Amino acid sequence: MKLEKKLFGSVYVFKIKKHKDIRGHFSEIYNQKKISKYIKEKFLIDAISFNKKNVIRGLHYQIKSKQAKLIYIHYGKIVDYIVDLRKKSKTYMKYKKITLSEKNNRMIYIPKNFAHGYYVLSNQAIIGYKLSNYHDKNFEKVLKWNSKNLKISLPKFLLKKKIMSKRDFF
């Protein structure tokens, strides 16, 4: 894995190396030794999310039991959004978006104090997460996609066909 770029100074986008041959491919997603020069976080949970086309998830974050996330795509394509929630930051309530897919082999590290969400472009998407803390429903928060503070403009085609949970709905 190789550092591709930084967002907000502390969000890292990595390029995952894919070894291909006639059998298929092999990728090393996480290597503590290699990633530790960028990330000091210890991850406690591995999770996976299966999604249909036009699914919108997020923008999620936790207070008190804050979570850092390492996110990668097993299959499909998403547009991932990261929102800076650090109140003393010059980029407070600003967002960045990045396309993650099995083809571009990107992985993103999102530290604590950032909200995270995505929408699915492909027919299906399988997304892997490494999480630094346990989920605590009592401290879970959702930042609405259509928040006036964010000014996120989602594609019109997506808004007509979106699939969302009630807690994420705008």
Number of C-alpha atoms within 10 A of each C-alpha: 18 13 15 13 12 13 17 16 7 13 22 19 21 21 16 20 16 17 10 10 8 5 6 8 10 11 12 10 20 13 9 12 7 11 15 11 8 12 15 9 19 13 17 11 13 12 10 14 11 11 20 16 19 22 21 25 22 23 20 19 23 22 13 9 16 20 24 22 24 25 22 23 24 19 18 20 23 27 15 21 21 25 24 23 17 13 10 7 11 10 13 15 17 16 19 13 15 15 16 25 22 19 12 14 18 23 27 25 22 23 21 22 17 24 24 21 21 21 25 25 19 16 13 17 23 19 21 20 20 20 22 20 18 13 15 12 9 10 12 14 16 17 18 17 21 13 10 8 10 15 12 16 9 11 8 9 9 16 12 9 11 15 19 15 10 7 13 18 15 10
